[in-house]
């Protein structure tokens, strides 16, 4: 597998003490498996050094932040190029800008954490493609192996980006869970099969190398949000099908303790018209999904219906989470998928968040601070069999509020999602 190759590491912006507590891969970075042609690490994340062994400067960290911002801006304009610039999309863009401005105080704080916290290891290489990178969010207490969440971010299959998981990564890392946020090729860099392939390769990398970055290889969880939930579910079901037939695989479904699907769409065949009405036009969506004939193959709900009993039996616990006021992807998508899995003999749990929108459970609620229901539900599954972790959870500090309530409420009204 690929060597763990961080990009410019943070310079310990949260204080000298934090740098002393920063993560060191177990067994040293040389213990990680390597992919031919990729450079190996010659310093640990603790040293806050660049790939060539130099300690990064504040200027270099700012330069990296600027490069990341440039990439995100490019993704946004790529999306607009595909969606067109008619009146509807101009109004949607204005709504998005206002939404971002209202929540900007929180985004700035999360961005500072992402770029300058010594607990974040950015741009670890897991494959050969330029977008084959992941970010690690490391708990401060790494005295023992910790559970690992492999998180596939959303983004309408067009603007997915690993940094979208920064807030979730921070919240879970604060509770002793290591989070790996996975980047992958977006359209038009790749189509859905490329995205699923990238996600599967990243999962394989995480399973193989969990122990070296402080994770427990026996406590690996897969999670996805929105389009990421769809991609992760496709990868999981594809893997189960291969294993049930005896095909060679680079990772095993048994290595995943549970799958969390947040606000996902699992029958894309039934969602084509819905997305078209929402502005993700039919021609673009079918290009992403490799044509109408491929829709059943990339619809986890349909795949589950056709799967053998052996394949379904291999699946881990499936936890589907969805807001009932989600207009981007209706909550019925998770409800129907849960019913199909139950009928097929799968282990399924459905969590519906009454009155919550597509972004409430993932953005607005965590920005409020306090106990976030989504995070608590995820942690309750991960720590279910760990009495010590449950005791620590009860005493865990309450996260601070990052944005005023009036800004969150107004942003919710303006949100184009």
N, C-alpha and C positions, 0 to 999 in steps of 0.2 A: 504494500500500500504506500501512499505518498508519505514523505517525511513531513514532520510538523514544522512548517516554515512560516513563522509570523512575519508580517510586514513590519513597518516601523512601530515599535512598541511604545506604550505610553510612558511618559517620563515621571510617573508618580505624582500626578497633580493633586492627589488628595493627601499629601503630607509624607514626610520622611518615614513615619511609623508604618504607613500603609505599604511603602515599598519593601520594608523589612518583612512584611507579612505576605508579600505577593507569592504567587504560585510558582512552584518548581516542579517540572515533570518528574514523576517517579522513575528512578533508574537513569535519569539524565536524558536529554534529547536524543543522544545517540541510540537509545533503546527503541526508538520508533521505527516502524517499518518504512522502507523507502521505495519510491517509484523511480524507475530508471529515467534519468534526464532531469530530475528535480534536485535542486541543491538541498543539502542537509543543514540543520541548524547548528551554529557554532556558539550559541549562547542561550541561556535560559531566559524566559520572560521576566524573571526577577531582575535581571541586569538592565532591563529597559534599553536594549541595544538593537541596532538595525541588523539586517541579514548578514552584513559583512563584518559584524563584531563591534562596530562603532556604537558608542552611546548616542542616542538621538538627542538633538537639541530641541528647544522650544520652537525654533523656526521650522525645523523639519516636521515636527508634529503638526504645526499650523499648516504647513504645506500639504501634508497628508490629508488633513481635514478639508482643505480647499479642493484637493483632487477628488475626494469622496463627494463633496458638494457638486462639483462639475459633473460627475457621473450621474448623480441623482437628477440634476437638472436636465441632462441629456436624455435620461429615461422619460422624464415628463414630456419633453418636446417630441420624443418618438411616439409616445402615446397620443399626443395631440395630432401628430401627423397622420396617424391611422384613423383617428376618430373624426377628423375634419375640423373645420373652424367655423361652422355655422352658428347661428344665434344661440341655439340650445347649448352648444359646447362652450361658447364664450361665457354664457351666464353660469354654467357649471364651473368653469375655471375661476370666475370671479368669486363664486361661493366657496371654492376650495381655498383660495387665497385669504379670504376673510376668516375662514375656519382656522387656517394655519396661524394667522396673526393673533387671533384670540387666544390660542393655546400656546403661543410662542414662548411665554415665560417657562412653561413646563418643558417644551422641546429644547430650550437652551440648556436647562439644567441636566436633562437626560443626555444631550449632545456633549456637554462638558464631561460627564461621567464616561461616556463612550470613548472619547478621544484621549482623556487624561487620567482615568483611574488605572491604578496598577493592577486592579482585579480583572481588567479586560485585555484579552490577547486577541488582537485583530488579524484578520486575513491569513488564517492558517490554510495552507495548500492541501487539498485532498484529492486532486485529480489534475489532468493535463490541460483542460480547457481554461481560458482566461477567467471565467466566472466561477471556477471550481475553488471557492474559498469559503471559510467559515470563521465565525467569531466565537471565542470562548469567554464565558462569564464565570469567574472562579470564586467560590465562597472563600471568605477570609480564613475560616477555620478549616484547614485541610489536614488536620491531625489524623484523620482516618478517611478511607475511601467514601466518596459521596455519590448519591444517585445522579444519573445523567439524563438530561432531556435533549433529544435531537429535535430541533425546531425548524420547520420549513415555513418561511414567511409567505404572506400573500402578496397581491399586487396585480390582480386581473390577468395573470400570465404574461403581462407586458412590462410592468414596472416593479416586479418583485425584487427585493434587495435585503441583504442580511441585517443591515442596521435597523430595519423596521422592528426587529425583535428586541431592541435595546432595553425598553422599559420592562418587558416581561423578563428578560434575562437578568436585569438588576433585581427585580422583586424576588425571583426564585433563588438567585445566588445569595441574597440576604437571608434566606431561610435554609441554607446549607445544601442547595442543589446546583450542580454544575450544568450550565446550559450551552449548547453548541448551536448557534444560529447559522443555518445553511444558505449559501447563495447558490444560484443555478442559472443556466442560460434562459433568457426570456425571449419571447417573440419580438423581432424577427431573427435574433441570433440562433434560435432553435425552435422547434415545435414541441408538442406535448411529449412525444416519445423521448426527446432529448432532456426535457425537464425531469421526467420520471427516472431516466437513466442517471442523471446527475444526482438526484436525491438518493437513489439507491446506492450509488458509489460513496456518497457522503456518509450514509448510514453504515456501510461496510467499514469505512475508515474509522468511524467513531467506535464501532464494536471492537475492532482490532486494537485500537490505541487508547481506549478509555482508561486503562490502568496506568498508562504513562503520563496522562495529564490529571491524575488524582481521582478519577472516576471509578466507580464500582462496576466491573463488567457484568455483574449479575443483576444490576439495577439500571437498565437502560430503557428509556421510555421514548416513544415517537410522538411528536405533536406537530400539527399544522394549523394554519389560520387562513380562512377564505380559500383562495386558489391554492395556497400551500397545503390546506387540509385535503383538497382533492388530489394533489400530486402525491402527497404522502400515502393516502389511502390506495392510490393506483400502485405505488411501489410495494406496499405491504401485501396486497392481494396478488400481484404478479409474482412476488417471492413465494407466497404460499402455494400458488399453482405449480410453480417450478419444482418446489420441494416434494409436493404430493406425487409428482410424476417421476421423481428420482433424478431430475436434472441437476447439473453442477451449479452451485451458487457460491457467491463470495461472502455471504452472511446468512444466518439462519433466523427464521421468524421466532424461534424459541429464545433468541437473545433479547427480544423486545418484550418487556413485562406488560406494557399497556400502550394503547394508541389513544391520543386525545385529538378529536377533530373539532375545531372551533369555527363555527359559522361557515361550514363547507357546503359545497354542492356536489352531490354524489351520483347524480343522473344527468349528465350534460346533454343527453338527447332531449330530455324534457325541459331544459333550461335555455335552449337556443332562442326561443321567442321572447322569453323573459329578459335575457341579456340584450337582445335586439331593441326592445322597448326602453331599456335602461341606457342605451347608447353604445353598447359593445355590439356593433352591427354583425349581422349574420355572416356576411362574406369574410370578415376579419376573424370571427370566432371559429368558423369552419376551417380557415387556413391554419389557425393555431392548433386545432384538433385533427389536422391532417385529413380533412374531408368528412362528408356526412357518413360515409360507410365506416369510419373509424370511431364514431361516437359511442356505439355499444362497448367497444373494447376499452375505451377510456372512461367508462361510467362504472364506478365501483359497485353501485347498486345492481346493475345488470349483470356484472361479472359475478357477484355473490350469488345471484339467483341461479346462474349456470354452473357454479363451482361444485366440485365433488364434495362429499361429506368429509373426505380425508383432508382436503384443502381448508375447509371451514374449521375443522377441528384443530388445525395448526395455529389459527389466529389467536392473538393474545386478547385480553379484555379490551373491548372497544368502548370508549367514553365519548359520546357525541354531545356537544355543547352549543347552544344557539339561543339568540335573543328572539323573542316572539314578535318584536317590532322591527325586525331586520327586513329592509326593502331591497337591499342589494342581492341577497340570496335568502329566500323565504325559509323560515324555520321548518316548514313542511319537508324540506330536503333532508334534514337530519331525522325527522320523525319517520319518514318513509324508509330511509336506509336502516334505521334501528329495527323497524318491523321486519324488513327483509332478512336481516342478519339473525334476528331471533327465530324466525321461521326456519332458517337454514341450520339452526343449532349453535349459533355464535353466542359469546358472552358479551352482552351489551348493557350499557347504562346510558340513559338519556337525561341530560340536564337542560331544562328550558328556563331562560331568564326572562321573567315577565316584564314586558314593556321595554326591553333593551334593544337597541339598534345594532347595526353591523359594527359600529365603532365604540359604542358604549362599553361593552365588556372588555375591549382590547385597549382602548385609549382613555376615554373620559373617566371611567371608574378608577383606574390606577392613578390617574393624575389627581384625583380627589384626595389621595392618601387614605389612611385608615385601613381597615380590613377589606380587601377586595375579594368579592365572592368567587370570581374565576380562579384567582391564585389559591384561595383557600380550598376550593374543590379539587384542584390539581394536586395540591400538597396532601390533602386527605387520602388520596389514592396512593401517592408515592410513599408516604410515611405510615400507611395502614398497619404494616407488620413490624414497625420500629418504635417500641415504647419510649426509648430515650429521645428519639426525634420528636415524637408527639408531645413529650413533656417540654422540650425546648420550644416547640411551636406555641404552646400556651403562654410562654414567657417572652416570646419574640417581641422586639420593639415595634411600635406602631409606625408605619411609613408616614413621612411628612406629606402634607398637602403641597402640590407643585403649582397649582393654578387656582385662582379664586373661583368660588362657586358661580358667581354671576357670569364669568367668562365661559365656564363649562356649559352652563345652561344655554347661553346665547349661541355658542359654537354648535351645540346639538341641534338647534333650530335651523342654523345656516347650512349644516353639513350636507354635501351633495351625495353622500353615501347612503 
